Amino acid sequence: MNYLPLFLDIKNKSCLVVGGGLVASRKISLLIRAQARITVIAPDVTSEIRNQTTTAAVTWLQKDFTSEDLENLENFQLVLVATNNHKINAEIAEHCKIRKILVNTADDVQNCNFILPSIIDRSPVQIAVSTGGASPVLARMLRAKLENCIPAAYGQLAKLIENNRLKVKEKFSTVDQKRKFWEKIIQGPVAELVFSRQSSRAEKMLQDAIEHSDHHGLPQGEVYLVGAGPGDPDLLTFRALRLMQQADVVVYDRLVSQEIMDLIRKEAELIYAGKERSQHTLPQETINQLLVRLAKEGKRVLRLKGGDPFIFGRGGEEISTLIDEQIPFQVVPGITAAAGCAAYAGIPLTHREHSQAVIFATGHLSDGTVNLNWEMLAHKNQTLVFYMGLQGLENICASLTKHGLDPGTPAALIMQGTTAQQKVIIGNLSNLPKLVIQHAVKPPTLVIVGDVVNLHNTLHWFNPEEDVSASAVRYFGGKIQF
């Protein structure tokens, strides 16, 4: 280890920045956030530094750095050098080292006695990433990756813990008891309430946990109702991925792709709920009660659904039961199949010249029929998207035609959209049911109807690199194009 990582308290301490360019500006911004008192020496500065000097914390001395300034270095606890003159940078650094002053010279690790890392700031939580000056670009890339998987609310969680540390210290007599208590809080419903911006509820739940810890233990488990998106694991939200990594039990549907299932915490128990049309492994009411039972056992339950749980995902029915049973829960939206599959097929759902509205409809109702409001649906200049539409596709096409749409209205079938097995089949209302039979189209398949389908020919961009059977198949005027 070439450097010892430290966090330095420079609040109200005098710090010197030599230089007035972009690098100096970035360093000044860091010092301001750390509440330092800053002096800048430079003949000219960026507009950002000029704006920074309007604060009481920043003083700009408009001049070149001179030997007289070297004699005044003892007035500063920390010096940052960022001029474009390497000789001056080295000279300042040498004088600082002689005087035992912390000094950092920009992009010159040999003349530094400390280095500035890339920082993830979730105050009071801070994470520093450094390559020891070997590659600042790599450090910034690593920081970016960490930024993406660390919720901003971690800072709020840390403050909540800080405000209650004394109460917990008084409640528990041993270090081990305190550690186990905080581990359960940080990995449980209290933290999730903070992450979902419900700070007052989190505070109340934490107070209850502290008060009743001796005889009731921690609060009951929680249910995460999470949308897994249309299939491509890259389309998962950050929150969905985080909850997948901490769940104790996962209740999942058949529309969740294997690539997404592979991202679930390996120790989690998996329960398959099925939900294929007319072949439900678990009836909906059974699923509702299963979520309640598992949560009451104190488990973190992930209810994982393809697409978005509130768009034909019956999520509303499930959380109604959770509310009745007073089970804590949160809902994490996912990219719904209509948005994901259409985008990957190169079919914009709206377009100024073709469609000014989009309607999502289900291909079958709870009673098994396809009895929809056809008069509302059968209009030009709008896009229709049918979920679960294969079973009643012939009825859908016939009803739309009967109520006014031209039989030649473009229509698309998108099978296993956003995945490497994606197929796009283009036809129209008159021949779409035949195309399903000819190409053995199976669920999950999305049906899109409207003039925007014609844009697929020029806008398609996603072509899975498998074999011909996995490539996009397009039909125009009875001819097949690959």
URRA-V376957 format. One line per field, one symbol per residue. psi: psi as a letter, one per 40 degrees, with the letter a starting at -180 (. if undefined). A space follows every 50 residues. Layout:
psi: ???
//
This chain:
psi: hdihhihhhfheihihhhifaddddddddddddefihhhhhidiiidddd ddeeieehhhhgiihiddddeedeeidhhhhfiehdddddddddddddef hhhhhhfgddeieiihihhhhfhehhhhhiefedgdddddddddddddeh idedddddddddeedddddddieiddddddddddddeadddddddefgdd dddddddddddedddeaiiiaihhhhheaedhdeeiidddddddeeidih hiieehiddddeeihdeihhhhebeihefhdhiddddddddddddeeeih hhhhiibheegfefddddddddddefhiiihhiihiddddddddefghdi hdedheihhhiieiideeifgigddddgiifihhhhifeddfdddddddd ddeeihdehiiihhhfieieehhhhhaiddedddddddefhiihhihhhi ddddedddehdhghgbaddeihhhhhfeihh.
//
